[in-house]
């Protein structure tokens, strides 16, 4: 009780000074929350949220016949139908859904999906990327040195590698960005 009384007395006397620190404390709170908190990834058809602490994924369909539905409400067959639709409509949405399917259903969904497709295996990761996009993905300025490219790639892969709770989609984009920028 004595400690609480002391804190209350200090806070009441120094209230104006504490208000000056409020923006800095708010920024610090946001940084701490971003480090160990939630990561949102959004495409045209899907919003996927990852809890970095637990590695759990959740998502919401943004457009199409299941718009507004959470991914955990859909059956595997419905998710595979969405994946098939999105492969031709939006490769980024399909790749993000693959991340969710890999995490929730392991490799089993790929076997089921490959049996149900007759057009052969199409990868949603066969993407091209401009040098400007690659620089943006790695957080670099245009014309960055090879050393900067490698360092940015390493830093991002340490954060977003699938073995560390990241996603296959993000790791693929980071690797593609490095390859594009290092290509002569």
Long-range contacts (C-beta under 8 A, 24 or more apart in sequence): 41-96, 41-167, 41-169, 41-170, 43-90, 43-92, 43-93, 43-96, 44-89, 44-90, 44-92, 44-93, 45-82, 45-86, 45-89, 45-90, 45-93, 46-86, 46-93, 46-96, 46-97, 48-96, 48-99, 48-100, 48-167, 50-165, 50-167, 52-165, 55-103, 55-165, 57-99, 57-100, 57-103, 57-104, 59-96, 59-97, 59-100, 71-97, 71-100, 71-104, 72-104, 76-105, 76-109, 76-112, 79-109, 80-109, 80-112, 80-113, 80-116, 83-113, 84-113, 84-117, 86-124, 87-122, 87-124, 91-124, 91-125, 91-126, 91-127, 92-124, 92-169, 94-124, 95-124, 95-125, 95-168, 95-169, 95-172, 96-167, 96-169, 98-124, 98-168, 98-169, 99-167, 99-168, 99-169, 99-170, 102-162, 102-168, 125-169, 125-172, 127-176, 129-173, 129-176, 129-177, 129-180, 130-180, 131-180, 131-181, 133-177, 133-180, 134-176, 134-177, 134-178, 134-180, 134-181, 135-177, 135-181, 137-173, 137-174, 137-176, 137-177, 138-174, 138-177, 138-178, 138-181, 140-181, 144-181, 146-182, 149-178, 149-181, 149-182, 150-178, 150-182, 153-177, 153-178
